[in-house]
Amino acid sequence: MDLPAVNLPARVSLARLPTPVEASPRLGAALGLELLYKRDDLTGLELSGNKARKLEYLVAAAEAEGADTLVTCGGVQSNHCRATAFAAAKRGLRAIVLLRVVDPAHPPAPEANVLLDRLAGAEIRWVSHEEYRRRTEVLARVADEARAAGRRPYVIPEGGSSALGSLGYVLAMAELRAQLPAAWRDGSLTIAYAAGSGGTGAGIELGVRLLGWRGAHPLGFAVCNDEAYFRATIAGICADARRRWPALPEVRTEEIAVDDRFIGPGYAQATAAGLEIIRRAAREDGVLLDPVYTGKAMLGLAARAAEAGGLPGRRVVFLHTGGAFGLFPFAAALA
Ligand SMILES: *Cc1c(COP(=O)(O)O)cnc(C)c1O
């Protein structure tokens, strides 16, 4: 990988890399695109998806400071919490995951990612939506409790979306660029991805600039929150990263492209159109998308492909960030 020298921190190996780049056999053409999938859903099985790349840096930092417990948070079906639970299991650490639910007194059935969190031995703490809004404080309190109980906790923010976690996607951009056909490296292309907590977007924005990759146009599709929120969040993570690793490039808020028109009713809530594009990807390309993230990103990409000037060209790399376990809570709606 031709990544300019930035002196990135140490990482542990958790993701199966490089992930493949595959042409879409049919769906891309049906959308009028030359479409490639970057299969980051294949970073692993238990540790699948984009969180595996972030955790390589986060777990290395936790271990370097002698931590024995990873503490993190997410929605009830959080892929990040599940990946963290398995990262902990693989490294001989413990995990405490704070999962957001409507009523902590009546937690949901252990299905999909919740089942996997349990299997991996994570300690689950149910938190209300109201507590979750104060998650930084609640994470710190849980870490204090763990410390009082003689453990050495390391707090990972929501989605692993800190400056450190985002470095996983700086490396991923170098990996992707090296895998593309020469014509794709030099011409104009869109890098489409789902944006949830912003760390992936931050790594992509930093990575393409660090590589001097002029033709690459990252385009995030929001799965919650609006465009202004994501531009500010992604720019904030990038600025943080640049403070810690000054060789990283500057990313300006106004340069960050995020489309927030495909969220539907809200986070982890699907629309009929969103479910339909998941069926199409499965049937036409043999690829599993998910209702919470990648389905919304593909729906957005399909819409942009049909709009005049919706994309800077016809070439698109769709970053498949994983999330397949998130299909199961939608079984009734999808079947
Ligand atoms: C977490 C997640 C995302 C969003 O990534 P962020 O870095 O949080 O923006 C996208 N897709 C899947 C499947 C995820 O689990």
The ligand as an SDF file (V2000), in Angstrom:
LIG
                    3D

 15 15  0  0  0  0  0  0  0  0999 V2000
  -21.6750    1.3840   11.9780 C   0  0  0  0  0  0  0  0  0  0  0  0
  -22.0820    1.0430   10.6010 C   0  0  0  0  0  0  0  0  0  0  0  0
  -22.0550    2.0060    9.5700 C   0  0  0  0  0  0  0  0  0  0  0  0
  -21.7680    3.4540    9.8160 C   0  0  0  0  0  0  0  0  0  0  0  0
  -20.4090    3.7190   10.0480 O   0  0  0  0  0  0  0  0  0  0  0  0
  -20.0120    4.9870   10.9390 P   0  0  0  0  0  0  0  0  0  0  0  0
  -18.5500    4.9670   10.9470 O   0  0  0  0  0  0  0  0  0  0  0  0
  -20.6350    4.7830   12.2750 O   0  0  0  0  0  0  0  0  0  0  0  0
  -20.5790    6.2040   10.2710 O   0  0  0  0  0  0  0  0  0  0  0  0
  -22.3700    1.6070    8.2890 C   0  0  0  0  0  0  0  0  0  0  0  0
  -22.7230    0.3300    8.0240 N   0  0  0  0  0  0  0  0  0  0  0  0
  -22.7860   -0.6130    8.9900 C   0  0  0  0  0  0  0  0  0  0  0  0
  -23.2280   -1.9680    8.6100 C   0  0  0  0  0  0  0  0  0  0  0  0
  -22.4600   -0.2940   10.3100 C   0  0  0  0  0  0  0  0  0  0  0  0
  -22.5350   -1.2340   11.2540 O   0  0  0  0  0  0  0  0  0  0  0  0
  1  2  1  0
  2  3  1  0
  2 14  2  0
  3  4  1  0
  3 10  2  0
  4  5  1  0
  5  6  1  0
  6  7  2  0
  6  8  1  0
  6  9  1  0
 10 11  1  0
 11 12  2  0
 12 13  1  0
 12 14  1  0
 14 15  1  0
M  END
$$$$
